Amino acid sequence: MPGMLSEEKLIVCRSSTGSLSLSGSVFEQILENDRGYANESYFMPCDEKEQTRLAIVHQCFISMLSGQLSFQNIPRNAKRLLDVGTGIGDWAIAVAERFPTAEVTATDITCFQPTDVPPNVFFEIDDAQEEWTYTEPFDFIHLRGLSGAFSDWAAVYKEAHKHLQGNGILEVADFGHITTIEPIADSYLSIYNGACLSAAEKSGVTLGLDHMKKALLESAGFSVAKTRTFDIPLGTWSDDPRKKLAGKMALIAALEGLEATSLRLLTRHMAWKVEDVRDLCAKVQEELMRPGVRPTVSCQFTVARKLVM
């Protein structure tokens, strides 16, 4: 049965009605199957284990982008930036440090970011699926790692388009499904991927990269400027030194992400037992770590602009 788990933190988060100071038991997680969640609907956890994984994912992105924070260069004169689904806030904090004269707004459905942050970054509790209420437009909007987060991506993109400056930039980045270079017959990985896709569909969302299709962004009014897909080796099997570094971090994040992605989806929407989910995750981990198996995952970046009419 779900329970409540509080984390003691002192955080200042803004709401749509102004600044809201929160202290003490600010971050109440829903405890379910020994994992902490932000609410009753979103399938990814937000507990300490997941926060550690997100920190690794952030470093993986930095390595992939050769030390940059975004695939598209952020204009040096950018005044307002928005990070949707900020998680632990690593990207928002880093970009606020690199752009000290810009105001960086970072939103998520709960507030579990660190307290020692640059003065120009502001965290907000907000659900991006609802109407955005910002009164000033943004120069750059960033969404990363939100596959399966929204049931209506078209609506989210329309809000992003509405709240961008003319010629403003939207950057979306996400991971695809884990695969292997040489297919494994009757693999546990294929069972895992299939079960998660089915569970996500039953819950009303989709996993993968469908939300980054050009037609979807164009229907919201954007002009897609460029798209690039990186193939990341999971582990150190690549001969490319840079891919080895990114791959090592990506493997850790991927292995930890197996349970994080599947536990609530499969127990709630496919009626799996908790022990069966964890057993499958363990078998997938063992399969991916076998000598000679070369697992990989794709990471796609899409950059779109709001054209001036």
Salt bridges, closest charged atoms under 4 A:
GLU7 OE1 - LYS9 NZ 3.76
GLU32 OE1 - ARG264 NH2 3.06
GLU32 OE1 - ARG268 NH2 2.89
GLU40 OE1 - ARG268 NH2 2.71
ASP47 OD2 - ARG35 NE 2.67
GLU50 OE2 - ARG53 NH2 2.78
ASP83 OD1 - HIS142 ND1 2.81
GLU103 OE2 - ARG14 NH2 3.91
GLU103 OE2 - ARG80 NH1 3.06
GLU124 OE2 - ARG14 NH2 3.27
GLU131 OE2 - LYS162 NZ 3.92
GLU159 OE1 - HIS163 NE2 3.71
ASP174 OD2 - HIS211 NE2 3.04
GLU182 OE2 - ARG294 NH2 2.40
ASP210 OD1 - LYS213 NZ 3.85
GLU218 OE2 - LYS214 NZ 3.79
GLU256 OE1 - LYS49 NZ 3.99
GLU259 OE2 - ARG35 NH1 2.91
GLU259 OE1 - ARG278 NE 2.95
ASP279 OD2 - LYS283 NZ 3.10
GLU286 OE1 - ARG290 NH2 3.30
